[in-house]
Amino acid sequence: MMSSSTGVSRRGLVRLGASAALLAPLAGLAPRVVAAAGEAESAKVGDDPWLGLKVGVASYSLSKLALDDAIKGIRRVGVNYVSIKDSHLSLKSTAEQRQAVVRKFRDAGITPLSCGVVGLNDDEASLRNAFEYARDAGIPTIVCKPTRQSLAQLDKLVKEFNIRLAIHNHGPEDKVWPSPLDAWEAVQPFDERIGVCIDVGHTARCGVDPAVAIRKCAPRLYDLHFKDLSSREGKSKPVVVGWGVLDTLAMLRALLEIKYPYHVGLEYEADMNDPLPGVAESIGYVRGALAGLKHAGA
């Protein structure tokens, strides 16, 4: 599949230094094979194959797996960061349960950088519970879908709890936050801790270039859902990263350019019943793409 703006093919990435074991179709391989290939790639590109990016997994991708299996899966694909979905940590949990779940991730070498997507309404008690949930779990960012009317209340809560909010866009079907640029404009009057989570797929479906949105929203870009799509139109189907139409290299270049310090969370939705092969291949493609960019000096 050719990159739309660079003309660099998957084979070209291999020439630029990416591991063929990571870039070849991996859907039929066991995740441990992918992890082993990832370790070999790390040795080739240096101590940090992610070039400073905090690449991880949005646990929504593994929402049909039990907590322990999801943790094992994240470790097997070779990343160290997660955004926790409520399927793995209920919003109705106690403080002790929240701490115990996060301890499981941390004991496995996985750092929770955010949680969500959390739906936020206008009820003050519900809003406060979301902040207490993140506080108890030691999670610094809530990826969320609030109402526009709740922003004034949320402004007070981010100051009280010192926890960031990242408003997630959901594409043309979302009448409140279709594009990250809608959220970007709405948050400007409020505390700088209220920002944006760019879903690159939904962004593209709105006719907005995800790389442009990344640069535009950089000062308040606090989380990112990384994926690929079969097309930019309507009800496009999710696919393994590198097999669709989104310009992976352009998005990664934009993140490196702005020195993005927050979570780059793979959100893989193509096969929720058997997600690990697609998650592994997607993570491998991102790693290989970064290796190619490093070799090319991009």
N, C-alpha and C positions, 0 to 999 in steps of 0.2 A: 504494500500500500504506500503510495507516494505522499509525502508531506505536502500540504497544499501550498505553502509559501516558500519552502526551501528546496523542494525537489530531491530531498534526501530519502532514499528508500531504506527498507529494513536491511537489505544487503549492504547498502552504503554505510549504515551504522556499524555493521560488522567490520567493514574496512577501516572505519574510524576508531576501532579499538574496542567495540562492544563484544561481549562473549556470544558466540553463536549458540551456545547451550541455553543462554537466557533469551535470545531473540527468536529462536525457532518455536514453532507451535508446541505448547507444553500441555495442552488440555488433556492428553492421554497419559501424562507422566504422574507418578506419585509426587506429592509436594516435597518429600525429603530429597528427591532428585534435584528439584528446583533449588532447594536450600543449599545443597552441595555445590551446584553451579554458581550460586550467588557468592559463596565463600571464595571460590576461585576468581570470580570477577573482582571482588574486593581487593585481592592481592594484586591484580593487574592495574587498577586505577588508583591505588593508594589507600591510606587509612580510612578515608571517608568517601565511599562510592556515591554518596548522595550530594556531594559538593556543598555541604552546609544545610541542605534542606532537610526538614524533619518529616520524612516520608513515612506514612503509616497507613492504617486501615480504619475506615469508619465501620464500627462493629455492626451497623445496620446490614452491611454486606453478609454478615454471618449470623443474622438474627434468628435463623431457624436452627442454629446450633446452640446447645447448652453452653453455659458460661465457660466451664473448664475446657470444652472442645474448641470454643472460639479462641481462647487464650493459646491453646496448643497450635491452632491453625495459624495465628498471627506469628508465633515464633517460627513455625515451619517455613513461612515465606520470607523470613529474614529481615523483618522490620521491628522497630523498637518503640513505636508510638501508636496510640489509639484514640479515637473519639468514641465514647461509650454511648450506645443506644439504650433506651429504657428496657428493651427486651433482655438486657444483661444486667441492668441495675434499675429496678422499679422506682419511679418517682414517689411511690407510696412507702418506700423502705424507711427503716429507722436509721438514725445516725450510725449506730453500730454496724448495721448491715452495709451501709454505704462504705464505711471505712474498711470492712472486711473484703468487699469486692475489689476495691482499689488495691488493697494489699496483695491480693492474688495476682493482679496485673503486674504490680511492681516487683513481686517476688520472682516473676517470670522474665524480668528485664524489660517490661513494657511500661512506658510512661503515659498515663492518660493526660492529654493536652486539652480535651474539650469533651462535652457531652451534648447529646441531641440527635436529631432536631427535636426541640421541646416546643410544643404549641403553647402560646401565652395569650390569655384573654385579658379582660379588664378588671378581673376580681383581684383585689389587693392581697388577699390571703393566698390565692393560687400563685400569684407572682412571687410573693415572699417565699413560698415553699420551693420554687425553682432555684432561688438563690441559696436557700438553706441546704438544699440537695447538693449543689455544687460546692458550697463551703465545707459541708461535712465530708465530702469525698476528696477535698483538696484539689478540685478541678478549676483552672483559672478562667475558662471561657465556656459560656453557654451558647451553643448554636441554636437559634430559635426562630419561630415564626410568630411575632407579636401582632397585635392590631396597631394601627396608626394612633388610635386614641390612647393606648397604654404607654406611649413613649415618654410622656411627662412623668408618670409614676416610675417607669423604669430608670429614668434619669436619676431619681432620688435613690433608688436601690443600688445602682452601680456605685454610687458614691458611698453608701453605707457599707456595702460588702466588699468593695474594691474587686469586683469580678466583672470581666468583660462580657459583652453581648455581641454575637455575630448573627445578623439577620440573614437568613437563608432565602434565596430566590427560588421559585418553583416553576418558572416558565410561563408561556402564554396563557395557560389555564388558571394561573394564580392572579386573581383580580387585585390583590394588595401588593405583592412583591414579585412581579413577573421577572424583572431584570435586576441584577445587583445595582445598576445605576439608579433605580427607583429607591432602593434602600439608602444608597449613598447620599442622594439628595435629601431624603427625609431626616437623616441623623445629624445633619450639619448644625442645627441649633442646639444640640444636646451634648452632654459630656462626651469627651473623646473616647471613653471606654465603650460607647455604643457604636458598633461598626457593622461589618459585613462578612458573611460567609458566601463566597462565590461558588455556586454549582456550575461547573464549566459546561455541562451538557445543557441544562436549562437556559443558560446564558446564550449559547449558540442558537438554540431554538427560538429565542427572541430576536434573532438577527443581530446580536451584539457579538463582536469578536472577543472571546475570553481573554486573550493576551492584552487587548486594549483595556478591558475592564480591570484586569489585574493591576496595570500601571495606574489607571485612574483612581482606583480605590485603595491604593497602597498605604496611605496614612492610617486607614482604619480597616485594613484587611486582616481579620483575626482568625480565619479558618478558611479552608478551601476543600471542596469535594471534587476529586479528580476522576475522570471517566472518559469513555469514548462512546460514540453513537454511530448507528448505521447511516443516518442522514441528519440534516439540520432542520428538517421539516416536521411539523405536527407531532404525531405520536411515534417518534423515532424509537427504534429498539436499541437498548444498550448492548454493547459488544465488548470484547476483550480490548484493552488499550493497545493501540497500534494497528487494529484491524478495521477501524472506522474512518470517519471523515474529519475528526477534530485534529488540529495541528499540534500534536504533542510537543514537538521541538519548540515551537513558538511560545507555548505556555510555559515550558520549563525555562526558556531564555528570559521571559518576563519575570518569573519568580527569582531567578538568579540576579537579574539586573537590579531589582528593588531590594535585594538581600532579605528576602522574606523569612521571618524568624518563627512563624507559627506552623500549625499542622497542615501538611499536604495529605489529606485523607483519601485513599482510594475508596470509592463507593462503587462496588461491582454489583450489578443487579440483573445480569444476563441469565443466571441460573441460581436462584436462591436456594434450591433444594440440594445442589451439589456445587457450592461456590468455590471451593479451594483450588481446583485446577485453573479456573479463570482468574482468580485473585493472584495465584502464583505467576501466571504468564504475564498479567498486567504489571505486577511489581517488577518482574524481570525485564519487561520492555522499558519501563521507566529507568531502571538502573542502567540498561544498555544505552539508552538515549543519552543519559547524563555522561556516561563514559565517552560516547562519541563527541558530545559537546566539549568535554574537557580536552580531548585529543585535538579537536579542531580549534581550540582556543576561543570558542564562542561564549 
